[in-house]
Each structure stands twice: as C-alpha cells, then as structure tokens.
C-alpha cells in the first residue's frame, strides 16, 4: 500500500515536470525570458572593467 503511494507520487511528479518543461520548450519561454533580462545583464556587464590583453 505504501509502496504504491510512493510510486504514484513519483510518477505524478515526473509527469508534471515533463509537462512544465515541454511547455517551456514549445513556447520558447526560456529565450523570451532571456530577452527581457538581457538589458539588465548588459548594463551590469558594460560597467565591468575589461582587460585588453590579447
């Protein structure tokens, strides 16, 4: 009884994780989020002093 409950919960978590990651992949949400935060990241990166050694 207890083992069935553990297996069911693990399967449920796996299905939810799959649906979530597939949704992110299908709608390209990771790159849309990166596009939104890129100006903030670029502003911070541009402030950093860079070494010009080749």
C-alpha positions in Angstrom: 0.0 0.0 0.0 2.7 2.5 1.0 4.9 1.5 -2.0 2.0 2.1 -4.4 1.6 5.6 -3.0 5.3 6.4 -3.4 5.3 5.1 -7.0 2.2 7.1 -7.8 3.6 10.3 -6.4 6.9 9.8 -8.2 5.0 9.2 -11.4 2.8 12.2 -10.9 5.9 14.5 -10.2 7.6 13.1 -13.3 4.5 13.9 -15.5 4.1 17.4 -14.1 7.8 18.1 -14.6 7.6 16.8 -18.2 4.5 18.9 -19.0 6.2 22.0 -17.4 9.4 21.6 -19.4 7.6 20.8 -22.6 5.5 23.9 -22.3 8.7 26.0 -21.7 10.3 24.3 -24.8 7.2 24.6 -27.0 6.6 28.3 -26.4 10.3 29.2 -26.3 9.8 30.8 -22.9 13.4 30.5 -21.9 14.6 32.7 -24.7 11.8 35.1 -24.1 12.8 35.5 -20.5 16.4 35.9 -21.5 15.4 38.7 -23.9 13.6 40.5 -21.1 16.6 40.4 -18.7 19.3 41.0 -21.3 19.3 44.8 -20.9 19.9 44.5 -17.2 22.6 42.0 -17.7 24.3 44.1 -20.4 24.2 47.2 -18.3 25.9 45.4 -15.5 28.5 43.8 -17.8 29.3 47.1 -19.5 30.3 48.6 -16.2 32.9 45.9 -15.6 36.5 47.0 -16.4 37.9 44.7 -19.1 41.4 43.7 -19.7 42.5 44.4 -23.2 45.3 41.8 -23.3 45.3 39.6 -26.4 
